[in-house]
Amino acid sequence: MKKINPKKEIKSMLKLSKIFITAAIALFFTITVINNISDYHQTFIFMNHTLSMDTTAQNPNFMWRAISNQMIQHLVFISIIVLQCIIALLCWFATYQMINHLKSLENAKFTHAKMFALLACSLGFILYGIGFLTIAGQWFMMRESTVWNVQNSVHAFMTFMGISLIYLCFPEEN
């Protein structure tokens, strides 16, 4: 009968949980990219209204910030989709690498694989924190829109990403 080492089992479960969190983030960004591409026109409407600021209070002190040029709006939206795709790919790659090094006796290999997840999560946190919360929410006054305000969703996502980043930073012990 094989003797179970509880300490070793807990360490394996902690590594597995980091793999599942990374895969969950990869899945989120993959589905987001698929949705943004599959229903580009409908999702672009959000970008159009946010950047043109046409559903805000229309305060003249802020309307100079509006971008109504649809070419620029499309470039911004495509840039966001590309970044979301990069984040998804980094997370899937990190998931794959962490699975490959799950049973490795050297934690350094698992930690190295985890770096791709940390990079992806950091990019996601920056995209949503700077892109949606700060630029869209504050600069383009999306927070004033009764129709196109996604600030609550952004806060929930940033909370998840922030907690995931902190958790992924915990080192694997020998």
N, C-alpha and C positions, 0 to 999 in steps of 0.2 A: 504494500500500500504506500502510495506517494505521500510524503509529509508536506503539509501546506505551510508555507511561510507567509503569515499575514502581512508582514511589512512589505514583502516583495509583491504580494497581490494588490495591496493598496497603491503602491507605486505604479503598477501596471494599469490600474483603474484610472489613476490621475493622468497618465499618458493617453489612455483611451479617451478620456473626457476632453482632452485638448484636441485630439483628432476629430471627435464629433463636433465640437464647437467650430473648428476650422471648416469642416465639411458643411455645417449649417450656414456659415457665412458665405461659403462658395455657392451653395444652392440658392441663397437669397439673391446674390448678385447675378447668378446665371439666369434665374427667372426674371429678374429686373431687366436684364439685357434683352432677353427673349421678348418680354412684354413691350419694351421700348422700340424694338425693331418690328415686331409683328403688328403693332398698332401705332406705328410712328406718327401718323397724322393726329390721332386723338391725343396722344401723349404730348405731341408738339404744341397742341393748343394750350396746355398748361404753361409751357415755356414762353409762348407768345404773350399770354396775358400777364405773366410774371414780369417779363422784361419790358413790355410796353406800359406796365403799371396802369392799365385801363380799368381795373376793378378795385383800385385803391381809392382813398379819399380825394385824389386829384389835387392835392395841396401844391400850389404853384412853387412853393419853396423847394419841393422835391422832384417835380415833374421833369426838370432838366436832366435827371438821371435816366429817364426812360430810353429804351432802345427799341425803336419801332421798325428798324431795318430787318426784314425777314432773312436776308442772307446771313447777317451776323447772328440772328437768333438760331438759325439752323446750324451754324458753325459751333455755337455754344452747346447746343443740344447734342450734336454729334461728338463733340469733345467729351461731354459727360458720359455718353454711351461707351466711348472707347475706354475711358478711365474705369468705368464699371466692369467692362470686359477684362481689362488687365487685372483688376482686383479679383475677379472670379477665377481667372487662370492661375494667378499666384496662389490663391487659396486651394484650388484643386491640386496644384503641384505640391504645395506644402502638405496637404492631406496624404497624397501618395507617398511622399518622402518619409513622413512621420510613421506611416504604416510599415514601410520597408525597414525602419530602424526601431520599431516598437520593442522587439526582443533583443536588440543589440545590448551587449554588456557595457558598451561605451555610451554614456549619456550625451557625450559631445556630438555624436552623429544625430541623435534625436533633436538636440538643441539646435544644431545647424539647420536641420530641416524645418524646425519651428520658426527660424528667422524669416522664411518666406511668408509665413502666416502673420508674423508681426509687421512685416512691411505692408502686406495687403490690408490688414486691419488699420494700420496707421493711415494709409491712403484713403480708406473708406471713412475713417473718422475725420480726416481733413476735407474730403469731398462734401460730406454732410454738414460738418461744422462750419467750414468756411463757405462752401458753395451754397448750401441751402439755408442754413441758420443765419449766417452773417450777410452774405451778398444778396441772396434772394429775399430773406426775411427782413433784414434791416435796410440795406442799400436800396433795393427795389420795393420796399415796403409791403412785401407779400403778407406780412402779419396783419395788415389792415384789410386785406381782401376777405370778404365773407364767402366767396366761391372757391378761390384757388389757394387758400392758406393750408399748408401741410406741416405747419410748425409742430403740432402735437406728434405726428408720425416721426418727424425728424428727431424730436427729443427722445422718443421711445427708442429709435434706432441707435442714436448716439449713446444712450444709456447701455444698451446691449453691447455695442462696440467697445465702449469704455471699460466695462466689466470684463469683456473678453480679452482686451489688451492687457489689463492688469493680471488676469489669471494666466494668460500665456507667458507673461514675463516671469512667473515663478519658476525658479530653476528646478531641474530634475536632480534629485540627490542620489548619491551612490550608496 
